[in-house]
């Protein structure tokens, strides 16, 4: 990872008293399946709903995004087609 990303992670961890880890998507999915005892179909639906609601700004209280998301929304639409 770029040094500026590592620096920012460290800053956020200190400010919010948390641990941040960056994982590959498949690794994260497997962690969620094991942690919550979900099957692959269920986790994929939950993730798709969460990412869709996040980038369409419907989860501002838990995922505040301060930048335009229309590009992300259009990319997701392309992937889903």
Secondary structure as a PSIPRED ss2 file (coil, helix, strand):
# PSIPRED VFORMAT (PSIPRED V4.0)

   1 X C   1.000  0.000  0.000
   2 X C   1.000  0.000  0.000
   3 X H   0.000  1.000  0.000
   4 X H   0.000  1.000  0.000
   5 X H   0.000  1.000  0.000
   6 X H   0.000  1.000  0.000
   7 X H   0.000  1.000  0.000
   8 X H   0.000  1.000  0.000
   9 X H   0.000  1.000  0.000
  10 X H   0.000  1.000  0.000
  11 X H   0.000  1.000  0.000
  12 X H   0.000  1.000  0.000
  13 X H   0.000  1.000  0.000
  14 X H   0.000  1.000  0.000
  15 X H   0.000  1.000  0.000
  16 X H   0.000  1.000  0.000
  17 X C   1.000  0.000  0.000
  18 X C   1.000  0.000  0.000
  19 X C   1.000  0.000  0.000
  20 X C   1.000  0.000  0.000
  21 X C   1.000  0.000  0.000
  22 X C   1.000  0.000  0.000
  23 X C   1.000  0.000  0.000
  24 X C   1.000  0.000  0.000
  25 X H   0.000  1.000  0.000
  26 X H   0.000  1.000  0.000
  27 X H   0.000  1.000  0.000
  28 X H   0.000  1.000  0.000
  29 X H   0.000  1.000  0.000
  30 X H   0.000  1.000  0.000
  31 X H   0.000  1.000  0.000
  32 X H   0.000  1.000  0.000
  33 X H   0.000  1.000  0.000
  34 X H   0.000  1.000  0.000
  35 X H   0.000  1.000  0.000
  36 X H   0.000  1.000  0.000
  37 X C   1.000  0.000  0.000
  38 X C   1.000  0.000  0.000
  39 X C   1.000  0.000  0.000
  40 X H   0.000  1.000  0.000
  41 X H   0.000  1.000  0.000
  42 X H   0.000  1.000  0.000
  43 X H   0.000  1.000  0.000
  44 X H   0.000  1.000  0.000
  45 X H   0.000  1.000  0.000
  46 X H   0.000  1.000  0.000
  47 X H   0.000  1.000  0.000
  48 X H   0.000  1.000  0.000
  49 X H   0.000  1.000  0.000
  50 X H   0.000  1.000  0.000
  51 X H   0.000  1.000  0.000
  52 X H   0.000  1.000  0.000
  53 X H   0.000  1.000  0.000
  54 X H   0.000  1.000  0.000
  55 X H   0.000  1.000  0.000
  56 X C   1.000  0.000  0.000
  57 X C   1.000  0.000  0.000
  58 X C   1.000  0.000  0.000
  59 X C   1.000  0.000  0.000
  60 X C   1.000  0.000  0.000
  61 X C   1.000  0.000  0.000
  62 X C   1.000  0.000  0.000
  63 X C   1.000  0.000  0.000
  64 X C   1.000  0.000  0.000
  65 X C   1.000  0.000  0.000
  66 X C   1.000  0.000  0.000
  67 X C   1.000  0.000  0.000
  68 X C   1.000  0.000  0.000
  69 X C   1.000  0.000  0.000
  70 X H   0.000  1.000  0.000
  71 X H   0.000  1.000  0.000
  72 X H   0.000  1.000  0.000
  73 X H   0.000  1.000  0.000
  74 X H   0.000  1.000  0.000
  75 X H   0.000  1.000  0.000
  76 X H   0.000  1.000  0.000
  77 X H   0.000  1.000  0.000
  78 X H   0.000  1.000  0.000
  79 X H   0.000  1.000  0.000
  80 X H   0.000  1.000  0.000
  81 X C   1.000  0.000  0.000
